[in-house]
């Protein structure tokens, strides 16, 4: 039987306040967890929607979403499409009496990251982890070790000649790297800019940190795709910027659903390879997005994270390349092309924002190692970076095609979604099943796969039968065995 948790829950069963123990989301989480554990909220109860509960409690929707996310991670509740969050079976535990002179309970830990959660689950089930289908790492053979060693010595000599080996760096990044990066991006992605518009950073999240400081000064919110990149959303939340979501369909961002007069600083989007659905924003919507941005005085944060690796066609020109009104902030990274451990990215600011950036961060120093900047600049200058990207594209194309081939043998109950770009795909089951159970069964066979729920701001909207699988860290020869293990894990849902 399913029970409905009526809206009086917010007023009568949950209390929050500055005098409570810990952040607001932990207060909500702790009280709901206690009510579920002691049986006050029975199995099958549907929790009040996050938007409604947030309004009743006078807190932000993100606060309630974070509380619900932690309860989902711990198995107290689960998301059901078209229903919402439903209380799961939990052994009833009598609440202990508070001892005299008791101290306030300690705040619960923040929700575990998917990687940490998966590691814990593997340990719980006592199975060795054989294959990790992550999108965040590469197999070690893909790092250009010999070139990196060669250019390390060459660049040390260059830095010594230029007397930069012991000097403070230019805040925006070394001119040598920016010059060579500019030529590469114009040729490969159609980017139009000058060297003064380029800022070298420690990766996407640092780029967003800088932009959040500019947005916060103006008191504006951020728009995001739904679903979208969870690690970008984390930066916005940690900078206390309100997030408003815009839905994605089979053609990417639904530009027609963008709000009128949103009072937003920018919209964060991944037009060439939407994360995580993999779709590409068509040209008509691209122009419509730029018109909307211009008419509403909103910037477009174009995260072009892996679009240079396109396996069945040439890379699609960037959104920035057709921007005639200087509304696009172009974001890129070397994490996918070189290595995630290099921690280097860049942003290209419209001229007016580039000036504002230099004024705001005039007294900051660059945090990107100068030697690494020169090495990557050298790779770009010599054309070795192009050759390296072609090699990666060949490797990843072969891995993707073999995964598709192997999964096709498992029957019609599975569907791979993607557009022949990047290093991941989504795997969707035709039979309705919760992704947490699929992950658990895969771990029992030594394979780590990942949930998609973290990509949704509104967790209840996430399809429960979809998984996120990367192929950057698995060798081609291991893919058949990996899929065989998943076949064993998911046998009851395959047909």
JOTA-V766283 format. One record per backbone hydrogen bond with DSSP energy under -0.5 kcal/mol. NH is the residue of the N-H (numbers start at 1). CO is the residue of the C=O. If there is no record, write none. Layout:
# JOTA-V766283
<<NH | CO> <NH | CO>>
This chain:
# JOTA-V766283
<<3 | 1> <3 | 44> <5 | 3> <5 | 46> <6 | 4> <9 | 6> <10 | 7> <12 | 8> <13 | 9> <14 | 9> <20 | 17> <22 | 20> <27 | 23> <28 | 24> <29 | 25> <30 | 26> <31 | 27> <32 | 28> <33 | 29> <34 | 30> <35 | 31> <36 | 32> <37 | 33> <38 | 34> <39 | 36> <40 | 35> <41 | 35> <42 | 40> <44 | 87> <45 | 42> <46 | 3> <47 | 45> <47 | 85> <53 | 49> <54 | 50> <55 | 51> <56 | 52> <57 | 53> <58 | 54> <59 | 54> <64 | 60> <65 | 61> <66 | 62> <67 | 63> <68 | 64> <69 | 65> <70 | 66> <71 | 67> <72 | 68> <73 | 69> <74 | 70> <75 | 72> <76 | 71> <77 | 71> <78 | 86> <80 | 84> <83 | 80> <84 | 80> <86 | 78> <87 | 45> <88 | 76> <93 | 37> <102 | 99> <117 | 113> <118 | 114> <119 | 115> <120 | 116> <121 | 117> <122 | 118> <123 | 119> <124 | 120> <125 | 121> <126 | 123> <127 | 122> <130 | 128> <130 | 446> <131 | 446> <133 | 131> <133 | 448> <134 | 132> <139 | 472> <142 | 139> <143 | 140> <145 | 143> <148 | 144> <149 | 145> <150 | 146> <151 | 147> <152 | 148> <153 | 149> <154 | 150> <155 | 151> <156 | 152> <157 | 153> <158 | 154> <159 | 155> <160 | 156> <161 | 157> <162 | 158> <163 | 160> <164 | 159> <165 | 159> <167 | 164> <173 | 170> <177 | 174> <178 | 174> <179 | 175> <180 | 176> <181 | 177> <182 | 178> <183 | 179> <184 | 180> <185 | 181> <186 | 182> <187 | 183> <188 | 184> <189 | 185> <190 | 185> <190 | 186> <191 | 185> <193 | 191> <197 | 194> <198 | 195> <199 | 347> <200 | 172> <201 | 345> <207 | 203> <208 | 204> <209 | 205> <210 | 206> <211 | 207> <212 | 208> <213 | 209> <214 | 210> <215 | 211> <216 | 212> <217 | 213> <218 | 214> <218 | 215> <219 | 215> <219 | 216> <220 | 215> <221 | 263> <222 | 242> <223 | 266> <224 | 244> <225 | 268> <226 | 246> <227 | 455> <228 | 455> <232 | 229> <233 | 229> <234 | 230> <235 | 231> <236 | 232> <237 | 233> <238 | 234> <239 | 235> <240 | 237> <241 | 236> <242 | 240> <244 | 222> <246 | 224> <248 | 226> <249 | 252> <252 | 249> <254 | 247> <255 | 253> <257 | 254> <258 | 255> <265 | 221> <266 | 221> <267 | 299> <268 | 223> <269 | 267> <269 | 301> <274 | 279> <276 | 274> <278 | 274> <281 | 271> <282 | 251> <286 | 282> <287 | 283> <288 | 284> <289 | 285> <290 | 286> <291 | 287> <292 | 288> <293 | 289> <294 | 290> <295 | 291> <296 | 292> <297 | 293> <297 | 294> <298 | 293> <299 | 265> <300 | 327> <301 | 267> <301 | 299> <302 | 300> <302 | 329> <303 | 269> <303 | 301> <304 | 302> <304 | 331> <305 | 303> <309 | 306> <310 | 308> <311 | 420> <318 | 189> <321 | 318> <322 | 319> <323 | 320> <324 | 322> <329 | 300> <330 | 328> <330 | 348> <331 | 302> <332 | 346> <334 | 344> <338 | 334> <339 | 334> <342 | 339> <343 | 339> <343 | 340> <345 | 201> <346 | 332> <347 | 199> <348 | 330> <349 | 197> <349 | 347> <353 | 350> <354 | 350> <355 | 351> <356 | 352> <357 | 353> <358 | 354> <359 | 355> <360 | 356> <361 | 357> <362 | 359> <364 | 361> <369 | 367> <373 | 369> <374 | 370> <375 | 371> <376 | 372> <377 | 373> <378 | 374> <379 | 375> <380 | 376> <381 | 377> <382 | 378> <383 | 379> <383 | 380> <384 | 379> <385 | 379> <387 | 383> <388 | 384> <389 | 385> <390 | 386> <391 | 387> <392 | 388> <393 | 389> <394 | 390> <395 | 391> <396 | 392> <397 | 393> <398 | 394> <399 | 395> <400 | 396> <401 | 397> <402 | 398> <403 | 399> <404 | 400> <405 | 401> <406 | 402> <407 | 403> <408 | 404> <409 | 405> <409 | 406> <410 | 407> <411 | 408> <414 | 411> <415 | 428> <417 | 426> <422 | 309> <425 | 469> <426 | 417> <427 | 467> <428 | 415> <428 | 426> <429 | 465> <430 | 413> <435 | 464> <437 | 434> <438 | 434> <439 | 435> <440 | 436> <441 | 437> <442 | 438> <443 | 439> <444 | 440> <445 | 441> <445 | 442> <446 | 443> <447 | 442> <448 | 131> <449 | 447> <450 | 468> <452 | 466> <455 | 452> <456 | 453> <459 | 457> <461 | 458> <462 | 459> <466 | 463> <467 | 427> <468 | 450> <469 | 425> <469 | 467> <470 | 133> <471 | 423> <472 | 134> <473 | 134> <478 | 475> <479 | 475> <479 | 476> <482 | 478> <483 | 479> <484 | 480> <485 | 481> <486 | 482> <487 | 483> <488 | 484> <489 | 485> <490 | 486> <491 | 488> <493 | 490> <494 | 490> <494 | 491>>
